[in-house]
Amino acid sequence: GESKVRETIEMLFQYIKEHNLPQELRLIPEINIKKIIKSDSHKYVFLEDEDQNDYIIPLKRTIDLSNINLHKQKKYHKFLQDHPSYKIRQLEITDRNIQKQMLELFHTWKNMRGKTEKEVSPELLPLKKLFKFSAYLNLFSLGLYIDNKLIGFVIDERVKEPYVVGHFIKANLLYPGIYEVLNKVSADMHYK
């Protein structure tokens, strides 16, 4: 969280000291400590873990496709060429009918990937929970439709500006390039 950050850090370091553990805290999102980084830099050393940046992608690089390799850029353009009549719709994921469509697509994706229920449960259970609590979250969801059939969706959460968390992206694998299209369209909308 963002409240009582200093007190929490002090308590954690006290625990660390009492239990003879390494004098460090790890995996703390910057957003949680942003307010104290400058003011407490004399007391603590704050280091960014570059290994955790693999899914941090600037929106502009997604929009101009510079975050993907040439092969994926070609897939993106081929999708647009092969499916010029695709439609993007903002999805209201509190709507049970939309949830049903998303779950059907999830299972299509699962079957196409040859995965078992057990293998996908770490994603499927959170998706169902997200549906349950969607009215309380700042979610943004897009669906990609061809002939009025949902063939891809993305669920993002707008957190503190300028950050967006991508929670889910699923698509029918019969449409190469669809992931690139979904990512670009989503980034465009968030950037605007």
C-alpha positions as CSV (number, residue, x, y, z in Angstrom):
1,G,0.0,0.0,0.0
2,E,0.9,3.6,0.2
3,S,0.0,4.5,3.8
4,K,2.4,4.1,6.7
5,V,5.2,3.1,4.3
6,R,8.0,4.3,6.6
7,E,6.6,2.6,9.6
8,T,6.1,-0.7,7.6
9,I,9.7,-0.6,6.3
10,E,11.0,0.0,9.8
11,M,8.9,-2.9,11.2
12,L,10.2,-5.2,8.4
13,F,13.8,-4.3,9.0
14,Q,13.4,-4.8,12.7
15,Y,12.0,-8.3,12.0
16,I,14.9,-8.9,9.6
17,K,17.4,-7.9,12.2
18,E,15.8,-10.0,15.0
19,H,15.8,-13.1,12.7
20,N,19.3,-12.6,11.3
21,L,18.1,-12.3,7.7
22,P,19.7,-10.5,4.8
23,Q,19.2,-6.7,5.2
24,E,17.1,-6.1,2.1
25,L,13.5,-5.9,0.9
26,R,12.7,-7.1,-2.5
27,L,9.9,-7.0,-5.1
28,I,8.4,-3.8,-3.9
29,P,6.5,-1.9,-6.6
30,E,7.9,1.6,-7.1
31,I,4.4,3.0,-6.8
32,N,4.3,1.9,-3.1
33,I,7.5,3.7,-2.2
34,K,7.5,6.6,-4.7
35,K,6.9,9.3,-2.0
36,I,9.9,8.2,0.2
37,I,12.5,7.4,-2.4
38,K,13.9,10.9,-2.5
39,S,13.3,11.9,1.1
40,D,14.8,8.7,2.6
41,S,17.7,8.1,0.1
42,H,20.1,8.9,2.9
43,K,18.7,6.1,5.0
44,Y,18.1,3.4,2.4
45,V,19.5,2.4,-1.0
46,F,16.8,1.9,-3.6
47,L,17.7,-0.2,-6.6
48,E,15.5,-1.0,-9.6
49,D,15.5,-4.7,-10.5
50,E,15.9,-4.6,-14.2
51,D,15.0,-8.3,-14.4
52,Q,11.4,-7.3,-13.5
53,N,11.0,-5.0,-16.4
54,D,10.2,-7.6,-19.0
55,Y,6.6,-6.7,-19.0
56,I,6.9,-3.0,-18.7
57,I,6.2,-1.7,-22.1
58,P,5.9,2.0,-23.1
59,L,2.6,2.6,-24.8
60,K,4.2,4.6,-27.6
61,R,6.4,1.7,-28.5
62,T,3.4,-0.6,-28.7
63,I,1.5,2.0,-30.8
64,D,4.3,2.3,-33.4
65,L,5.1,-1.5,-33.2
66,S,8.7,-0.8,-32.2
67,N,8.4,-3.2,-29.2
68,I,7.9,-6.2,-31.4
69,N,10.2,-7.9,-33.9
70,L,9.8,-7.7,-37.7
71,H,8.1,-11.2,-37.9
72,K,5.3,-10.0,-35.5
73,Q,5.0,-6.7,-37.3
74,K,4.3,-8.7,-40.5
75,K,1.7,-10.8,-38.7
76,Y,0.0,-7.6,-37.6
77,H,-0.2,-6.2,-41.1
78,K,-1.3,-9.5,-42.5
79,F,-4.1,-9.7,-40.0
80,L,-5.3,-6.2,-41.1
81,Q,-5.0,-7.2,-44.8
82,D,-6.9,-10.5,-44.3
83,H,-9.6,-9.2,-42.0
84,P,-10.3,-5.6,-42.9
85,S,-13.9,-5.8,-41.5
86,Y,-12.8,-6.6,-37.9
87,K,-14.5,-4.6,-35.2
88,I,-13.2,-3.4,-31.9
89,R,-15.7,-2.9,-29.1
90,Q,-15.3,-1.7,-25.6
91,L,-16.6,-4.5,-23.4
92,E,-18.7,-4.0,-20.3
93,I,-17.3,-7.0,-18.3
94,T,-20.0,-6.7,-15.6
95,D,-22.4,-7.9,-18.3
96,R,-23.0,-11.7,-17.9
97,N,-23.4,-12.2,-21.6
98,I,-19.9,-10.6,-22.2
99,Q,-18.4,-12.8,-19.5
100,K,-19.9,-15.8,-21.1
101,Q,-18.4,-14.9,-24.5
102,M,-15.0,-14.3,-22.8
103,L,-15.1,-17.6,-21.0
104,E,-16.1,-19.4,-24.3
105,L,-13.1,-17.8,-26.0
106,F,-10.8,-18.7,-23.1
107,H,-11.8,-22.3,-23.5
108,T,-11.3,-22.1,-27.2
109,W,-7.8,-20.8,-26.5
110,K,-7.2,-23.5,-24.0
111,N,-8.2,-26.3,-26.4
112,M,-6.1,-24.8,-29.2
113,R,-3.1,-24.7,-27.0
114,G,-3.7,-28.3,-25.9
115,K,-3.9,-27.3,-22.2
116,T,-5.7,-29.1,-19.4
117,E,-8.1,-27.5,-17.0
118,K,-5.5,-28.0,-14.3
119,E,-2.9,-26.1,-16.4
120,V,-5.1,-23.1,-17.0
121,S,-6.7,-22.9,-13.6
122,P,-4.1,-20.4,-12.4
123,E,-5.5,-18.0,-15.0
124,L,-9.1,-19.1,-15.2
125,L,-9.8,-18.7,-11.5
126,P,-8.5,-15.1,-11.3
127,L,-10.5,-14.3,-14.5
128,K,-13.7,-15.5,-12.8
129,K,-12.8,-13.5,-9.7
130,L,-12.2,-10.5,-11.8
131,F,-15.7,-10.9,-13.3
132,K,-17.1,-11.1,-9.8
133,F,-15.4,-7.9,-8.6
134,S,-15.3,-6.0,-11.9
135,A,-17.8,-3.4,-10.7
136,Y,-15.3,-2.3,-8.1
137,L,-12.2,-2.1,-10.3
138,N,-11.1,0.5,-12.8
139,L,-11.0,-2.0,-15.6
140,F,-10.9,-1.3,-19.3
141,S,-11.7,-4.1,-21.7
142,L,-11.7,-4.4,-25.5
143,G,-13.1,-7.2,-27.7
144,L,-12.1,-7.9,-31.3
145,Y,-15.0,-9.2,-33.3
146,I,-15.2,-10.8,-36.8
147,D,-18.7,-11.4,-38.1
148,N,-20.1,-10.5,-34.7
149,K,-18.1,-13.3,-33.0
150,L,-15.6,-12.4,-30.2
151,I,-12.2,-13.8,-31.3
152,G,-10.0,-11.8,-28.9
153,F,-10.1,-9.7,-25.8
154,V,-7.9,-7.7,-23.5
155,I,-8.6,-6.7,-19.9
156,D,-6.5,-3.9,-18.5
157,E,-6.7,-1.9,-15.3
158,R,-5.9,1.8,-15.3
159,V,-3.8,2.4,-12.2
160,K,-2.1,5.6,-11.2
161,E,-1.1,7.6,-14.2
162,P,0.8,6.9,-16.4
163,Y,0.5,3.2,-15.7
164,V,-1.8,0.5,-17.1
165,V,-1.7,-3.1,-15.9
166,G,-2.5,-5.7,-18.5
167,H,-4.4,-8.5,-16.7
168,F,-5.6,-10.7,-19.5
169,I,-5.3,-11.1,-23.3
170,K,-6.8,-14.1,-25.0
171,A,-7.5,-14.8,-28.6
172,N,-8.5,-17.4,-31.1
173,L,-5.2,-18.8,-32.5
174,L,-6.7,-19.3,-35.9
175,Y,-6.1,-15.6,-36.5
176,P,-2.3,-14.9,-36.6
177,G,-1.5,-11.3,-35.7
178,I,-4.5,-10.9,-33.5
179,Y,-2.4,-10.4,-30.3
180,E,-0.4,-7.7,-32.0
181,V,-3.6,-6.0,-33.1
182,L,-5.2,-6.2,-29.6
183,N,-2.1,-4.8,-28.0
184,K,-1.8,-1.9,-30.4
185,V,-5.4,-0.9,-30.3
186,S,-5.4,-1.1,-26.5
187,A,-2.3,1.0,-26.2
188,D,-3.8,3.5,-28.6
189,M,-6.9,3.9,-26.4
190,H,-4.9,4.2,-23.2
191,Y,-2.5,6.7,-24.7
192,K,-5.3,8.9,-25.9
